[in-house]
Amino acid sequence: MAFIDLRSDTVTLPTPAMRRAMAEAEVGDDVMREDPAVNELERAAAELLGKGAALFVPSGTFANQCAILTHTRSGDEVVLAENCHVVQHEAGAAALISRVQLRPASPGSPHLLPQDLAERIREPGDIHYPRTGLVCVEQATSSGTAIPLKTLTEIHELASGRGIPVHMDGARFFNACEALNASPEEMARRADSIMFCLSKGLCAPVGSLLVGNQEFIERARVNRKRMGGGLRQAGILAAAGLVGLRDVRPRLKEDHAKAKLLADLLREIPGIEVAREPEINMVFARIKMRISAEELVRRLKKSSVRIFPPEGGVFRFVTHQQIDEAGVRKAAAALAEALRA
Ligand SMILES: *Cc1c(COP(=O)(O)O)cnc(C)c1O
């Protein structure tokens, strides 16, 4: 029996239309820029976000790290929220690859706050200080929220005014657009480079796009090669990404509705405290229970529901295209049952 898998939207499988597009993709050597499907995907991404160019890369982590490497010089400081993917979930890659110092800020907040950034931008001229080389924002955030456009504008203006670029980790960029009812172009205008993932809610098997102006993307292309991300007939993968952008992107709102439904159902279960109303496809909750978290995970797995153990005492449940409304209801019922037993 198939699992109802609430662990992440990375578990989504390619759609039948994607598999057909992959089988039929016209491909070539992308390192030589001769892969028609990759070229088409890069053009489509740049156009959608209103930027000059885009680059297909193997993963979201790769895109973030390639962006950091391209924007900074070694020894620079990067200002970003403490609770973001680059700080928490990229295994220290920025220190290893770009040899930069991360300056985590706004620890209690899901995102970087403009006043915290203002206090952390270094004055030039003192030899003790690192150079502030980059600001990173995460949109949507790892906490499942979307940063308001006004806040993004403030951050971008603050950084730009000091000649500092802003990179947007938009692993769930289109979820954030949906949550804020903003166009991709409106959102992208508030950063100098943006990465978005094809392999999360968009259901493609592999890949992310790094988007920015032409000069930046040319330099990022060299760094992609250096990092071992120059792929050959990558059009097989890009073809799936194109289907994701065309067919799945308009359906992300369904995932958000399912998250809201799940939150409503969970609120009715004794012991479950939903942290906040979902803004994207994620529900966060604390659970008071007699059994251990491991035991809860085990019981749910026996009922064909998969969840991750909590991080910092908080469970995260993620909805996506492979879970329908009935699946959401079944998962909530299984959770209630597991906590009762
Ligand atoms: C998933 C994720 C990434 C990294 O993407 P991978 O493709 O898993 O490397 C980066 N940032 C955020 C916010 C993410 O959720």
The ligand as a Tripos MOL2 file, in Angstrom:
@<TRIPOS>MOLECULE
LIG
   15    15     1     0     0
SMALL
NO_CHARGES

@<TRIPOS>ATOM
      1 C1         15.2090   22.1290    0.2200 C.3       1 LIG1
      2 C2         15.7850   23.4540    0.4770 C.ar      1 LIG1
      3 C3         17.0310   23.8070   -0.0470 C.ar      1 LIG1
      4 C4         17.9620   22.8260   -0.7360 C.3       1 LIG1
      5 O1         17.4540   22.1070   -1.7600 O.3       1 LIG1
      6 P1         18.0690   20.6610   -2.1150 P.3       1 LIG1
      7 O2         17.6140   20.4670   -3.5070 O.co2     1 LIG1
      8 O3         17.4750   19.7060   -1.1290 O.co2     1 LIG1
      9 O4         19.5520   20.7460   -1.9940 O.co2     1 LIG1
     10 C5         17.4900   25.0860    0.1790 C.ar      1 LIG1
     11 N1         16.7560   25.9700    0.8600 N.ar      1 LIG1
     12 C6         15.5580   25.6730    1.3760 C.ar      1 LIG1
     13 C7         14.7910   26.7290    2.1070 C.3       1 LIG1
     14 C8         15.0370   24.4060    1.2100 C.ar      1 LIG1
     15 O5         13.8460   24.1070    1.7410 O.3       1 LIG1
@<TRIPOS>BOND
     1     1     2 1
     2     2     3 ar
     3     2    14 ar
     4     3     4 1
     5     3    10 ar
     6     4     5 1
     7     5     6 1
     8     6     7 2
     9     6     8 1
    10     6     9 1
    11    10    11 ar
    12    11    12 ar
    13    12    13 1
    14    12    14 ar
    15    14    15 1
@<TRIPOS>SUBSTRUCTURE
     1 LIG1         1 GROUP 0 **** ****
